Amino acid sequence: MTEPSTVDAPLVPDPEAEKPIRRRGLWGVLAATSLVTRIVIGLIAGTLLAVLAPSAALSVGLLGTVFVSALKAVAPVLVLVLVAASIANHRQGQQTQIRPILGLYLVGTLAAALVAVSASFLFPTTLHLGIASPGDLSPPGGIGEVLRNLLLQVVDNPINALQRGNYIGILAWAVGLGFALRHAADSTRTAVADLSDAVTKLVRAVIQLAPIGIFGIVAETIATTGLSALLDYGRLLLVLLGSMLFVALVANPLIVAVVMRRNPYPLVLRCLRESGITAFFTRSSAANIPINMELCRKLGLHRETYAVSIPIGATINMAGAAITITVLTLAAVHTLGIAVDLPTALLLSVVAAVAACGASGVPGGSLLLIPLAAGLFGISDDLALRVVAIGFIVGVVQDSAETALNSSTDVLFTAAACRRAESRASR
């Protein structure tokens, strides 16, 4: 008995298989495009709309507001559930890299402050301090008050912490719940892990809206402010952005190269591309937490490590904030003709690094800490708040670049510590 031959059988096209191809129009092409490419398309489209139709650009600003609000809504819940689930399901003997990452955060922030001091002395800038200071600001009075506020954030009510986006308080409750749940039944810990997975999927859905949100943000920003307000402070912006670029492309890669002992630039550029671009437009380290969590997952990092290090980084890893505080403070010093010696400049670097850790993680948070640093030079609160007002003017670009540096560095240092641990384990 011979078997039927299938070699010469005619190939009949499957209509069901061709349906996705026929239905693949514009939306299908966009869905198949990478998220970064879609974000760039949204950026270009928002810019063109703002230039060609400013009134329409103001209307679509609602899309950006909705996107940022959605990120801020899911981020606190994500941190609480993810950290608690990671600690609750932690297996004995499994190593995490939290301590090395915290060390990198501290070194990176201090290095950024030193870079800012050097840039301010190499390219001194002056300010026009005739601007009226904003009246609804309440800057901290000193380092002691910053530390006091951090301590109060730790013991904040959990509901209040979730509502206000107090990530120090959220982390404290998540860690406490996680350790408590380690003694729970296996079914309870499994339910917590399932809840964590469900929240993560919800966050991924929100992240897919990034191109539309950035389209709205860019359109509204350019239509509202334009670029004229930035021209008066071009030199100040160049010092700020130049310092941030130096840290992002030179200082941070050097730190990562020492840690990983390999070429750091593939990792550096990927973090800037996939985390920094989104953070640049959301202008909030807190809102960018879901983006960073997803990037860590794509990089194959330990979930129990990045679930803790990323939220902590959004709160205390503030290299960009240290640069902003230092440059604007020294600009005020140069404007007033105050002499600064090397020890005082080094002290300013330390103060800026510590103060940056108290930045709020929301747009403009670092500016409110300028009066603290300015107090080192005897600058009055009135003048310091005028410097803050100038900071809000240049904040259209400065705050975006600062957040991009802060947030992308969270992933960069987390990945560097994890890669080093993997390298050691493979020996």
Secondary structure as UniProt FT lines:
FT   HELIX           15..23
FT   HELIX           26..32
FT   HELIX           35..52
FT   HELIX           54..88
FT   TURN            92..93
FT   HELIX           98..122
FT   TURN            129..130
FT   HELIX           143..154
FT   HELIX           158..164
FT   HELIX           167..181
FT   TURN            182..183
FT   HELIX           186..207
FT   TURN            208..209
FT   HELIX           210..225
FT   TURN            226..227
FT   HELIX           228..231
FT   TURN            232..233
FT   HELIX           234..246
FT   HELIX           247..251
FT   HELIX           252..260
FT   HELIX           265..271
FT   HELIX           272..276
FT   HELIX           277..282
FT   TURN            285..288
FT   HELIX           289..298
FT   TURN            299..300
FT   HELIX           303..316
FT   HELIX           319..336
FT   HELIX           342..356
FT   TURN            357..358
FT   TURN            363..364
FT   HELIX           365..369
FT   HELIX           370..374
FT   HELIX           375..377
FT   HELIX           381..425
//
